[in-house]
Amino acid sequence: MTEILSDSEADRRLGFRAGWVRTGAVISREVELASFPRAIEVVNRVAELAEAADHHPDIDIRWRTLTFRLSTHSAGGLTAKDFDLAAQIDEVL
Amino acid sequence: MTEILSDSEADRRLGFRAGWVRTGAVISREVELASFPRAIEVVNRVAELAEAADHHPDIDIRWRTLTFRLSTHSAGGLTAKDFDLAAQIDEVL
């Protein structure tokens, strides 16, 4: 069972993730890539990480701008899984 | 210059595109794939078509459910480009 983080713990972890914002039980990051093909490459790399973690972010593709949104729906809140995957996404970007 | 289609012409063309709905100047299709990796494969195939057409749909990835949205922002409405790409997307699905 993955434990829901308190707001203060979520915000503490958010402090390490520049570019991410928290809106309630969701953290999100928007990023503009150099081109549409480059954005799709990033989607593919994030998709591999997501599948490996069995944790899938919502991804919005708007030409070369991507938005990733993470929340642990099965737990009903933010958990360590969200911040772990956010850190992995940051390594791709 | 790509010509904006009248509502009646847009709806006529929509009649050939099962699964697509029109909301004002946007047509969209939502589709659920068998798995997340399969959904990402579809995103890649649609991305190739989009880049070739230089016309990029908004794409929302929600685990194995994809939503495609098409509109010709440069023209300020729906044009033949939207329905042409919708037909190509349908061939992928």
N, CA and C atoms of all chains as a GROMACS GRO file, in nm:
protein
  558
    1MET      N    1   0.086  -0.121   0.000
    1MET     CA    2   0.000   0.000   0.000
    1MET      C    3   0.089   0.125   0.000
    2THR      N    4   0.063   0.211  -0.092
    2THR     CA    5   0.141   0.334  -0.102
    2THR      C    6   0.074   0.442  -0.018
    3GLU      N    7   0.152   0.503   0.068
    3GLU     CA    8   0.098   0.599   0.164
    3GLU      C    9   0.079   0.738   0.102
    4ILE      N   10  -0.035   0.799   0.130
    4ILE     CA   11  -0.057   0.936   0.086
    4ILE      C   12   0.032   1.031   0.166
    5LEU      N   13   0.095   1.124   0.097
    5LEU     CA   14   0.182   1.221   0.165
    5LEU      C   15   0.098   1.335   0.221
    6SER      N   16   0.138   1.385   0.334
    6SER     CA   17   0.073   1.505   0.388
    6SER      C   18   0.104   1.623   0.296
    7ASP      N   19   0.024   1.729   0.305
    7ASP     CA   20   0.050   1.848   0.224
    7ASP      C   21   0.191   1.902   0.250
    8SER      N   22   0.231   1.902   0.376
    8SER     CA   23   0.362   1.959   0.408
    8SER      C   24   0.474   1.872   0.351
    9GLU      N   25   0.457   1.739   0.358
    9GLU     CA   26   0.558   1.650   0.300
    9GLU      C   27   0.559   1.663   0.147
   10ALA      N   28   0.439   1.675   0.087
   10ALA     CA   29   0.432   1.692  -0.059
   10ALA      C   30   0.505   1.821  -0.098
   11ASP      N   31   0.481   1.927  -0.025
   11ASP     CA   32   0.545   2.054  -0.059
   11ASP      C   33   0.696   2.050  -0.036
   12ARG      N   34   0.738   1.974   0.066
   12ARG     CA   35   0.881   1.958   0.089
   12ARG      C   36   0.946   1.890  -0.032
   13ARG      N   37   0.881   1.782  -0.077
   13ARG     CA   38   0.937   1.710  -0.194
   13ARG      C   39   0.930   1.795  -0.321
   14LEU      N   40   0.823   1.874  -0.331
   14LEU     CA   41   0.808   1.962  -0.447
   14LEU      C   42   0.924   2.061  -0.455
   15GLY      N   43   0.978   2.097  -0.341
   15GLY     CA   44   1.090   2.190  -0.336
   15GLY      C   45   1.213   2.143  -0.412
   16PHE      N   46   1.222   2.011  -0.432
   16PHE     CA   47   1.334   1.954  -0.506
   16PHE      C   48   1.305   1.943  -0.656
   17ARG      N   49   1.184   1.973  -0.695
   17ARG     CA   50   1.143   1.950  -0.834
   17ARG      C   51   1.110   2.083  -0.901
   18ALA      N   52   1.211   2.157  -0.942
   18ALA     CA   53   1.191   2.284  -1.011
   18ALA      C   54   1.105   2.261  -1.135
   19GLY      N   55   1.013   2.350  -1.160
   19GLY     CA   56   0.929   2.338  -1.279
   19GLY      C   57   0.797   2.268  -1.254
   20TRP      N   58   0.788   2.197  -1.142
   20TRP     CA   59   0.663   2.130  -1.108
   20TRP      C   60   0.580   2.218  -1.015
   21VAL      N   61   0.450   2.214  -1.034
   21VAL     CA   62   0.359   2.284  -0.944
   21VAL      C   63   0.259   2.184  -0.887
   22ARG      N   64   0.210   2.211  -0.769
   22ARG     CA   65   0.110   2.124  -0.707
   22ARG      C   66  -0.024   2.194  -0.708
   23THR      N   67  -0.127   2.122  -0.750
   23THR     CA   68  -0.264   2.170  -0.742
   23THR      C   69  -0.342   2.061  -0.670
   24GLY      N   70  -0.358   2.077  -0.540
   24GLY     CA   71  -0.424   1.974  -0.460
   24GLY      C   72  -0.348   1.844  -0.467
   25ALA      N   73  -0.415   1.739  -0.514
   25ALA     CA   74  -0.356   1.605  -0.516
   25ALA      C   75  -0.285   1.573  -0.648
   26VAL      N   76  -0.250   1.677  -0.724
   26VAL     CA   77  -0.186   1.658  -0.854
   26VAL      C   78  -0.061   1.745  -0.861
   27ILE      N   79   0.048   1.690  -0.914
   27ILE     CA   80   0.162   1.775  -0.950
   27ILE      C   81   0.177   1.771  -1.102
   28SER      N   82   0.217   1.887  -1.157
   28SER     CA   83   0.226   1.895  -1.303
   28SER      C   84   0.348   1.976  -1.344
   29ARG      N   85   0.396   1.943  -1.462
   29ARG     CA   86   0.505   2.020  -1.522
   29ARG      C   87   0.476   2.039  -1.670
   30GLU      N   88   0.490   2.163  -1.716
   30GLU     CA   89   0.474   2.196  -1.858
   30GLU      C   90   0.611   2.228  -1.913
   31VAL      N   91   0.640   2.177  -2.032
   31VAL     CA   92   0.771   2.202  -2.092
   31VAL      C   93   0.756   2.219  -2.243
   32GLU      N   94   0.829   2.317  -2.297
   32GLU     CA   95   0.827   2.338  -2.442
   32GLU      C   96   0.956   2.284  -2.499
   33LEU      N   97   0.946   2.195  -2.596
   33LEU     CA   98   1.064   2.138  -2.661
   33LEU      C   99   1.097   2.217  -2.787
   34ALA      N  100   1.208   2.182  -2.849
   34ALA     CA  101   1.256   2.257  -2.966
   34ALA      C  102   1.169   2.234  -3.089
   35SER      N  103   1.102   2.121  -3.094
   35SER     CA  104   1.023   2.086  -3.213
   35SER      C  105   0.920   1.979  -3.174
   36PHE      N  106   0.825   1.957  -3.264
   36PHE     CA  107   0.726   1.851  -3.241
   36PHE      C  108   0.790   1.713  -3.237
   37PRO      N  109   0.879   1.678  -3.332
   37PRO     CA  110   0.943   1.546  -3.322
   37PRO      C  111   1.021   1.527  -3.191
   38ARG      N  112   1.084   1.633  -3.145
   38ARG     CA  113   1.158   1.624  -3.018
   38ARG      C  114   1.060   1.600  -2.902
   39ALA      N  115   0.945   1.666  -2.908
   39ALA     CA  116   0.844   1.646  -2.803
   39ALA      C  117   0.796   1.501  -2.802
   40ILE      N  118   0.778   1.444  -2.920
   40ILE     CA  119   0.733   1.305  -2.929
   40ILE      C  120   0.841   1.210  -2.877
   41GLU      N  121   0.966   1.242  -2.902
   41GLU     CA  122   1.076   1.162  -2.845
   41GLU      C  123   1.067   1.161  -2.692
   42VAL      N  124   1.042   1.278  -2.635
   42VAL     CA  125   1.031   1.289  -2.489
   42VAL      C  126   0.912   1.206  -2.440
   43VAL      N  127   0.801   1.212  -2.510
   43VAL     CA  128   0.684   1.131  -2.473
   43VAL      C  129   0.722   0.984  -2.468
   44ASN      N  130   0.799   0.940  -2.568
   44ASN     CA  131   0.839   0.798  -2.572
   44ASN      C  132   0.928   0.760  -2.456
   45ARG      N  133   1.021   0.848  -2.422
   45ARG     CA  134   1.111   0.816  -2.311
   45ARG      C  135   1.035   0.815  -2.179
   46VAL      N  136   0.946   0.911  -2.162
   46VAL     CA  137   0.865   0.914  -2.039
   46VAL      C  138   0.772   0.792  -2.035
   47ALA      N  139   0.719   0.753  -2.150
   47ALA     CA  140   0.629   0.637  -2.154
   47ALA      C  141   0.702   0.510  -2.109
   48GLU      N  142   0.828   0.496  -2.149
   48GLU     CA  143   0.905   0.379  -2.105
   48GLU      C  144   0.924   0.378  -1.954
   49LEU      N  145   0.955   0.494  -1.899
   49LEU     CA  146   0.972   0.505  -1.753
   49LEU      C  147   0.839   0.476  -1.682
   50ALA      N  148   0.731   0.528  -1.738
   50ALA     CA  149   0.599   0.512  -1.678
   50ALA      C  150   0.559   0.364  -1.676
   51GLU      N  151   0.582   0.298  -1.789
   51GLU     CA  152   0.544   0.157  -1.797
   51GLU      C  153   0.628   0.074  -1.701
   52ALA      N  154   0.757   0.108  -1.691
   52ALA     CA  155   0.846   0.035  -1.600
   52ALA      C  156   0.803   0.054  -1.455
   53ALA      N  157   0.754   0.174  -1.424
   53ALA     CA  158   0.711   0.205  -1.287
   53ALA      C  159   0.566   0.162  -1.262
   54ASP      N  160   0.499   0.118  -1.368
   54ASP     CA  161   0.354   0.091  -1.361
   54ASP      C  162   0.280   0.210  -1.299
   55HIS      N  163   0.319   0.328  -1.344
   55HIS     CA  164   0.258   0.451  -1.294
   55HIS      C  165   0.256   0.549  -1.412
   56HIS      N  166   0.136   0.589  -1.454
   56HIS     CA  167   0.124   0.656  -1.584
   56HIS      C  168   0.076   0.800  -1.568
   57PRO      N  169   0.158   0.894  -1.603
   57PRO     CA  170   0.115   1.034  -1.596
   57PRO      C  171   0.014   1.064  -1.705
   58ASP      N  172  -0.075   1.158  -1.678
   58ASP     CA  173  -0.152   1.218  -1.787
   58ASP      C  174  -0.054   1.302  -1.868
   59ILE      N  175  -0.062   1.291  -1.999
   59ILE     CA  176   0.027   1.368  -2.086
   59ILE      C  177  -0.058   1.443  -2.190
   60ASP      N  178  -0.040   1.574  -2.196
   60ASP     CA  179  -0.106   1.654  -2.300
   60ASP      C  180  -0.001   1.700  -2.399
   61ILE      N  181  -0.026   1.673  -2.526
   61ILE     CA  182   0.064   1.717  -2.633
   61ILE      C  183  -0.003   1.832  -2.706
   62ARG      N  184   0.060   1.948  -2.704
   62ARG     CA  185   0.011   2.066  -2.775
   62ARG      C  186   0.123   2.118  -2.865
   63TRP      N  187   0.131   2.060  -2.985
   63TRP     CA  188   0.244   2.082  -3.077
   63TRP      C  189   0.372   2.049  -3.000
   64ARG      N  190   0.459   2.145  -2.974
   64ARG     CA  191   0.586   2.108  -2.910
   64ARG      C  192   0.587   2.137  -2.760
   65THR      N  193   0.469   2.161  -2.704
   65THR     CA  194   0.457   2.180  -2.560
   65THR      C  195   0.391   2.058  -2.496
   66LEU      N  196   0.453   2.005  -2.393
   66LEU     CA  197   0.400   1.888  -2.322
   66LEU      C  198   0.364   1.928  -2.180
   67THR      N  199   0.254   1.870  -2.131
   67THR     CA  200   0.221   1.884  -1.989
   67THR      C  201   0.209   1.744  -1.929
   68PHE      N  202   0.280   1.721  -1.821
   68PHE     CA  203   0.272   1.595  -1.746
   68PHE      C  204   0.198   1.621  -1.616
   69ARG      N  205   0.106   1.531  -1.582
   69ARG     CA  206   0.033   1.544  -1.455
   69ARG      C  207   0.041   1.411  -1.381
   70LEU      N  208   0.077   1.418  -1.254
   70LEU     CA  209   0.093   1.297  -1.174
   70LEU      C  210   0.007   1.302  -1.050
   71SER      N  211  -0.056   1.189  -1.020
   71SER     CA  212  -0.132   1.170  -0.897
   71SER      C  213  -0.149   1.020  -0.881
   72THR      N  214  -0.162   0.973  -0.759
   72THR     CA  215  -0.182   0.830  -0.739
   72THR      C  216  -0.331   0.805  -0.715
   73HIS      N  217  -0.402   0.782  -0.826
   73HIS     CA  218  -0.548   0.771  -0.819
   73HIS      C  219  -0.590   0.655  -0.729
   74SER      N  220  -0.514   0.546  -0.734
   74SER     CA  221  -0.552   0.428  -0.653
   74SER      C  222  -0.545   0.458  -0.504
   75ALA      N  223  -0.458   0.552  -0.465
   75ALA     CA  224  -0.446   0.588  -0.323
   75ALA      C  225  -0.530   0.710  -0.289
   76GLY      N  226  -0.573   0.784  -0.393
   76GLY     CA  227  -0.654   0.903  -0.369
   76GLY      C  228  -0.573   1.024  -0.327
   77GLY      N  229  -0.450   1.031  -0.371
   77GLY     CA  230  -0.368   1.148  -0.335
   77GLY      C  231  -0.229   1.137  -0.392
   78LEU      N  232  -0.142   1.225  -0.348
   78LEU     CA  233  -0.001   1.222  -0.390
   78LEU      C  234   0.076   1.125  -0.303
   79THR      N  235   0.160   1.045  -0.366
   79THR     CA  236   0.244   0.949  -0.293
   79THR      C  237   0.388   0.962  -0.342
   80ALA      N  238   0.475   0.885  -0.279
   80ALA     CA  239   0.616   0.884  -0.321
   80ALA      C  240   0.629   0.844  -0.468
   81LYS      N  241   0.537   0.761  -0.518
   81LYS     CA  242   0.544   0.719  -0.658
   81LYS      C  243   0.539   0.838  -0.754
   82ASP      N  244   0.460   0.939  -0.716
   82ASP     CA  245   0.449   1.057  -0.802
   82ASP      C  246   0.579   1.134  -0.807
   83PHE      N  247   0.639   1.153  -0.691
   83PHE     CA  248   0.763   1.231  -0.688
   83PHE      C  249   0.880   1.151  -0.746
   84ASP      N  250   0.878   1.018  -0.731
   84ASP     CA  251   0.981   0.935  -0.792
   84ASP      C  252   0.975   0.946  -0.945
   85LEU      N  253   0.854   0.937  -0.999
   85LEU     CA  254   0.841   0.945  -1.145
   85LEU      C  255   0.871   1.087  -1.194
   86ALA      N  256   0.830   1.187  -1.116
   86ALA     CA  257   0.862   1.327  -1.153
   86ALA      C  258   1.014   1.344  -1.165
   87ALA      N  259   1.088   1.286  -1.071
   87ALA     CA  260   1.235   1.296  -1.075
   87ALA      C  261   1.289   1.228  -1.200
   88GLN      N  262   1.230   1.114  -1.236
   88GLN     CA  263   1.276   1.045  -1.357
   88GLN      C  264   1.243   1.126  -1.483
   89ILE      N  265   1.125   1.187  -1.485
   89ILE     CA  266   1.088   1.272  -1.599
   89ILE      C  267   1.186   1.388  -1.611
   90ASP      N  268   1.221   1.446  -1.499
   90ASP     CA  269   1.315   1.559  -1.502
   90ASP      C  270   1.449   1.520  -1.563
   91GLU      N  271   1.489   1.395  -1.544
   91GLU     CA  272   1.617   1.351  -1.604
   91GLU      C  273   1.608   1.341  -1.756
   92VAL      N  274   1.488   1.320  -1.807
   92VAL     CA  275   1.467   1.312  -1.952
   92VAL      C  276   1.470   1.451  -2.014
   93LEU      N  277   1.424   1.549  -1.940
   93LEU     CA  278   1.406   1.685  -1.997
   93LEU      C  279   1.535   1.766  -1.999
   94MET      N  280  -0.367   2.950  -4.904
   94MET     CA  281  -0.465   2.981  -4.799
   94MET      C  282  -0.567   2.868  -4.792
   95THR      N  283  -0.585   2.816  -4.672
   95THR     CA  284  -0.680   2.707  -4.652
   95THR      C  285  -0.815   2.767  -4.614
   96GLU      N  286  -0.917   2.726  -4.686
   96GLU     CA  287  -1.050   2.785  -4.668
   96GLU      C  288  -1.125   2.724  -4.550
   97ILE      N  289  -1.187   2.808  -4.469
   97ILE     CA  290  -1.270   2.758  -4.359
   97ILE      C  291  -1.397   2.696  -4.417
   98LEU      N  292  -1.432   2.581  -4.364
   98LEU     CA  293  -1.553   2.511  -4.410
   98LEU      C  294  -1.676   2.568  -4.340
   99SER      N  295  -1.786   2.577  -4.411
   99SER     CA  296  -1.912   2.616  -4.347
   99SER      C  297  -1.953   2.506  -4.249
  100ASP      N  298  -2.040   2.540  -4.156
  100ASP     CA  299  -2.089   2.439  -4.060
  100ASP      C  300  -2.152   2.321  -4.134
  101SER      N  301  -2.229   2.352  -4.238
  101SER     CA  302  -2.298   2.242  -4.308
  101SER      C  303  -2.198   2.152  -4.381
  102GLU      N  304  -2.095   2.214  -4.439
  102GLU     CA  305  -1.992   2.134  -4.507
  102GLU      C  306  -1.911   2.054  -4.405
  103ALA      N  307  -1.882   2.116  -4.288
  103ALA     CA  308  -1.809   2.044  -4.184
  103ALA      C  309  -1.891   1.924  -4.138
  104ASP      N  310  -2.020   1.944  -4.119
  104ASP     CA  311  -2.105   1.834  -4.072
  104ASP      C  312  -2.119   1.726  -4.179
  105ARG      N  313  -2.120   1.767  -4.306
  105ARG     CA  314  -2.127   1.668  -4.414
  105ARG      C  315  -2.002   1.579  -4.409
  106ARG      N  316  -1.886   1.644  -4.393
  106ARG     CA  317  -1.761   1.567  -4.388
  106ARG      C  318  -1.754   1.481  -4.260
  107LEU      N  319  -1.808   1.535  -4.153
  107LEU     CA  320  -1.809   1.461  -4.027
  107LEU      C  321  -1.888   1.330  -4.041
  108GLY      N  322  -1.988   1.332  -4.129
  108GLY     CA  323  -2.070   1.214  -4.152
  108GLY      C  324  -1.990   1.094  -4.200
  109PHE      N  325  -1.872   1.121  -4.258
  109PHE     CA  326  -1.786   1.012  -4.305
  109PHE      C  327  -1.687   0.966  -4.200
  110ARG      N  328  -1.686   1.033  -4.086
  110ARG     CA  329  -1.584   1.005  -3.986
  110ARG      C  330  -1.648   0.954  -3.857
  111ALA      N  331  -1.687   0.828  -3.855
  111ALA     CA  332  -1.749   0.768  -3.736
  111ALA      C  333  -1.654   0.781  -3.618
  112GLY      N  334  -1.707   0.817  -3.503
  112GLY     CA  335  -1.623   0.828  -3.384
  112GLY      C  336  -1.576   0.970  -3.356
  113TRP      N  337  -1.585   1.057  -3.456
  113TRP     CA  338  -1.547   1.196  -3.437
  113TRP      C  339  -1.670   1.280  -3.403
  114VAL      N  340  -1.650   1.376  -3.316
  114VAL     CA  341  -1.759   1.470  -3.285
  114VAL      C  342  -1.707   1.612  -3.313
  115ARG      N  343  -1.800   1.700  -3.347
  115ARG     CA  344  -1.763   1.840  -3.370
  115ARG      C  345  -1.813   1.926  -3.255
  116THR      N  346  -1.727   2.010  -3.202
  116THR     CA  347  -1.765   2.109  -3.102
  116THR      C  348  -1.717   2.243  -3.155
  117GLY      N  349  -1.808   2.315  -3.221
  117GLY     CA  350  -1.770   2.442  -3.283
  117GLY      C  351  -1.663   2.420  -3.388
  118ALA      N  352  -1.546   2.483  -3.369
  118ALA     CA  353  -1.439   2.480  -3.469
  118ALA      C  354  -1.339   2.369  -3.443
  119VAL      N  355  -1.379   2.270  -3.364
  119VAL     CA  356  -1.289   2.159  -3.329
  119VAL      C  357  -1.359   2.026  -3.356
  120ILE      N  358  -1.287   1.931  -3.414
  120ILE     CA  359  -1.337   1.794  -3.418
  120ILE      C  360  -1.246   1.708  -3.330
  121SER      N  361  -1.306   1.611  -3.262
  121SER     CA  362  -1.228   1.528  -3.170
  121SER      C  363  -1.272   1.383  -3.178
  122ARG      N  364  -1.179   1.297  -3.147
  122ARG     CA  365  -1.208   1.154  -3.136
  122ARG      C  366  -1.135   1.098  -3.015
  123GLU      N  367  -1.208   1.024  -2.934
  123GLU     CA  368  -1.149   0.955  -2.818
  123GLU      C  369  -1.147   0.807  -2.848
  124VAL      N  370  -1.037   0.742  -2.814
  124VAL     CA  371  -1.027   0.599  -2.841
  124VAL      C  372  -0.949   0.530  -2.728
  125GLU      N  373  -0.999   0.414  -2.689
  125GLU     CA  374  -0.930   0.336  -2.586
  125GLU      C  375  -0.856   0.222  -2.652
  126LEU      N  376  -0.727   0.211  -2.628
  126LEU     CA  377  -0.647   0.103  -2.684
  126LEU      C  378  -0.638  -0.012  -2.585
  127ALA      N  379  -0.577  -0.121  -2.629
  127ALA     CA  380  -0.570  -0.242  -2.545
  127ALA      C  381  -0.475  -0.225  -2.427
  128SER      N  382  -0.379  -0.136  -2.440
  128SER     CA  383  -0.277  -0.120  -2.335
  128SER      C  384  -0.212   0.017  -2.350
  129PHE      N  385  -0.136   0.058  -2.248
  129PHE     CA  386  -0.062   0.183  -2.257
  129PHE      C  387   0.044   0.178  -2.367
  130PRO      N  388   0.125   0.072  -2.376
  130PRO     CA  389   0.224   0.068  -2.486
  130PRO      C  390   0.160   0.076  -2.624
  131ARG      N  391   0.044   0.013  -2.639
  131ARG     CA  392  -0.027   0.019  -2.768
  131ARG      C  393  -0.074   0.163  -2.795
  132ALA      N  394  -0.117   0.231  -2.691
  132ALA     CA  395  -0.160   0.371  -2.706
  132ALA      C  396  -0.042   0.458  -2.750
  133ILE      N  397   0.075   0.432  -2.693
  133ILE     CA  398   0.194   0.511  -2.729
  133ILE      C  399   0.236   0.482  -2.874
  134GLU      N  400   0.220   0.357  -2.916
  134GLU     CA  401   0.247   0.324  -3.058
  134GLU      C  402   0.157   0.407  -3.150
  135VAL      N  403   0.030   0.416  -3.113
  135VAL     CA  404  -0.065   0.494  -3.194
  135VAL      C  405  -0.023   0.641  -3.196
  136VAL      N  406   0.017   0.694  -3.082
  136VAL     CA  407   0.064   0.833  -3.076
  136VAL      C  408   0.180   0.853  -3.175
  137ASN      N  409   0.271   0.757  -3.178
  137ASN     CA  410   0.386   0.769  -3.269
  137ASN      C  411   0.345   0.767  -3.415
  138ARG      N  412   0.252   0.680  -3.448
  138ARG     CA  413   0.208   0.673  -3.588
  138ARG      C  414   0.133   0.800  -3.628
  139VAL      N  415   0.048   0.849  -3.537
  139VAL     CA  416  -0.024   0.973  -3.566
  139VAL      C  417   0.074   1.090  -3.574
  140ALA      N  418   0.175   1.090  -3.490
  140ALA     CA  419   0.275   1.198  -3.490
  140ALA      C  420   0.348   1.204  -3.624
  141GLU      N  421   0.378   1.087  -3.682
  141GLU     CA  422   0.444   1.085  -3.814
  141GLU      C  423   0.354   1.146  -3.921
  142LEU      N  424   0.227   1.108  -3.917
  142LEU     CA  425   0.131   1.164  -4.013
  142LEU      C  426   0.117   1.314  -3.995
  143ALA      N  427   0.111   1.356  -3.870
  143ALA     CA  428   0.093   1.498  -3.838
  143ALA      C  429   0.212   1.579  -3.888
  144GLU      N  430   0.332   1.528  -3.863
  144GLU     CA  431   0.451   1.601  -3.905
  144GLU      C  432   0.458   1.608  -4.058
  145ALA      N  433   0.421   1.498  -4.123
  145ALA     CA  434   0.422   1.495  -4.270
  145ALA      C  435   0.322   1.596  -4.327
  146ALA      N  436   0.208   1.610  -4.259
  146ALA     CA  437   0.104   1.702  -4.305
  146ALA      C  438   0.129   1.845  -4.257
  147ASP      N  439   0.227   1.862  -4.170
  147ASP     CA  440   0.251   1.990  -4.101
  147ASP      C  441   0.121   2.041  -4.038
  148HIS      N  442   0.053   1.949  -3.974
  148HIS     CA  443  -0.075   1.982  -3.909
  148HIS      C  444  -0.082   1.893  -3.785
  149HIS      N  445  -0.086   1.955  -3.668
  149HIS     CA  446  -0.062   1.880  -3.544
  149HIS      C  447  -0.185   1.879  -3.455
  150PRO      N  448  -0.244   1.764  -3.435
  150PRO     CA  449  -0.359   1.756  -3.345
  150PRO      C  450  -0.315   1.774  -3.200
  151ASP      N  451  -0.403   1.827  -3.118
  151ASP     CA  452  -0.383   1.815  -2.974
  151ASP      C  453  -0.406   1.669  -2.939
  152ILE      N  454  -0.320   1.615  -2.856
  152ILE     CA  455  -0.333   1.474  -2.815
  152ILE      C  456  -0.328   1.468  -2.663
  153ASP      N  457  -0.431   1.407  -2.605
  153ASP     CA  458  -0.432   1.382  -2.460
  153ASP      C  459  -0.413   1.233  -2.436
  154ILE      N  460  -0.315   1.200  -2.354
  154ILE     CA  461  -0.290   1.060  -2.317
  154ILE      C  462  -0.336   1.039  -2.174
  155ARG      N  463  -0.434   0.951  -2.156
  155ARG     CA  464  -0.486   0.918  -2.023
  155ARG      C  465  -0.477   0.767  -2.007
  156TRP      N  466  -0.360   0.719  -1.962
  156TRP     CA  467  -0.328   0.577  -1.961
  156TRP      C  468  -0.350   0.520  -2.102
  157ARG      N  469  -0.446   0.433  -2.124
  157ARG     CA  470  -0.459   0.374  -2.258
  157ARG      C  471  -0.571   0.438  -2.340
  158THR      N  472  -0.619   0.554  -2.294
  158THR     CA  473  -0.721   0.628  -2.369
  158THR      C  474  -0.657   0.753  -2.430
  159LEU      N  475  -0.678   0.770  -2.558
  159LEU     CA  476  -0.625   0.886  -2.630
  159LEU      C  477  -0.740   0.973  -2.679
  160THR      N  478  -0.719   1.104  -2.674
  160THR     CA  479  -0.812   1.197  -2.738
  160THR      C  480  -0.734   1.282  -2.837
  161PHE      N  481  -0.783   1.286  -2.960
  161PHE     CA  482  -0.725   1.370  -3.064
  161PHE      C  483  -0.820   1.486  -3.091
  162ARG      N  484  -0.765   1.607  -3.102
  162ARG     CA  485  -0.848   1.724  -3.134
  162ARG      C  486  -0.785   1.798  -3.251
  163LEU      N  487  -0.867   1.828  -3.349
  163LEU     CA  488  -0.818   1.895  -3.469
  163LEU      C  489  -0.893   2.025  -3.495
  164SER      N  490  -0.818   2.126  -3.532
  164SER     CA  491  -0.873   2.254  -3.575
  164SER      C  492  -0.761   2.325  -3.650
  165THR      N  493  -0.796   2.412  -3.744
  165THR     CA  494  -0.691   2.486  -3.815
  165THR      C  495  -0.680   2.625  -3.754
  166HIS      N  496  -0.595   2.634  -3.653
  166HIS     CA  497  -0.585   2.758  -3.577
  166HIS      C  498  -0.543   2.875  -3.666
  167SER      N  499  -0.455   2.848  -3.763
  167SER     CA  500  -0.406   2.956  -3.851
  167SER      C  501  -0.519   3.015  -3.935
  168ALA      N  502  -0.621   2.934  -3.964
  168ALA     CA  503  -0.734   2.981  -4.044
  168ALA      C  504  -0.849   3.026  -3.955
  169GLY      N  505  -0.845   2.986  -3.829
  169GLY     CA  506  -0.951   3.024  -3.736
  169GLY      C  507  -1.076   2.939  -3.748
  170GLY      N  508  -1.061   2.816  -3.792
  170GLY     CA  509  -1.178   2.729  -3.803
  170GLY      C  510  -1.140   2.592  -3.855
  171LEU      N  511  -1.242   2.516  -3.891
  171LEU     CA  512  -1.219   2.384  -3.949
  171LEU      C  513  -1.196   2.396  -4.100
  172THR      N  514  -1.097   2.324  -4.148
  172THR     CA  515  -1.067   2.325  -4.292
  172THR      C  516  -1.052   2.180  -4.340
  173ALA      N  517  -1.030   2.166  -4.468
  173ALA     CA  518  -1.010   2.032  -4.526
  173ALA      C  519  -0.892   1.962  -4.460
  174LYS      N  520  -0.792   2.039  -4.415
  174LYS     CA  521  -0.676   1.978  -4.350
  174LYS      C  522  -0.715   1.895  -4.228
  175ASP      N  523  -0.815   1.944  -4.155
  175ASP     CA  524  -0.858   1.872  -4.035
  175ASP      C  525  -0.923   1.739  -4.071
  176PHE      N  526  -1.009   1.741  -4.171
  176PHE     CA  527  -1.077   1.617  -4.208
  176PHE      C  528  -0.981   1.521  -4.280
  177ASP      N  529  -0.886   1.576  -4.354
  177ASP     CA  530  -0.786   1.489  -4.418
  177ASP      C  531  -0.704   1.416  -4.313
  178LEU      N  532  -0.661   1.488  -4.210
  178LEU     CA  533  -0.580   1.424  -4.106
  178LEU      C  534  -0.665   1.328  -4.022
  179ALA      N  535  -0.790   1.367  -3.997
  179ALA     CA  536  -0.881   1.277  -3.924
  179ALA      C  537  -0.894   1.143  -3.997
  180ALA      N  538  -0.905   1.149  -4.130
  180ALA     CA  539  -0.917   1.025  -4.209
  180ALA      C  540  -0.789   0.942  -4.196
  181GLN      N  541  -0.674   1.010  -4.194
  181GLN     CA  542  -0.547   0.937  -4.178
  181GLN      C  543  -0.537   0.875  -4.039
  182ILE      N  544  -0.582   0.948  -3.938
  182ILE     CA  545  -0.580   0.894  -3.801
  182ILE      C  546  -0.670   0.770  -3.794
  183ASP      N  547  -0.786   0.778  -3.860
  183ASP     CA  548  -0.878   0.664  -3.858
  183ASP      C  549  -0.814   0.539  -3.917
  184GLU      N  550  -0.726   0.558  -4.014
  184GLU     CA  551  -0.660   0.441  -4.074
  184GLU      C  552  -0.562   0.375  -3.977
  185VAL      N  553  -0.511   0.454  -3.883
  185VAL     CA  554  -0.417   0.401  -3.783
  185VAL      C  555  -0.494   0.322  -3.677
  186LEU      N  556  -0.617   0.363  -3.649
  186LEU     CA  557  -0.691   0.305  -3.536
  186LEU      C  558  -0.762   0.175  -3.572
   0.00000   0.00000   0.00000
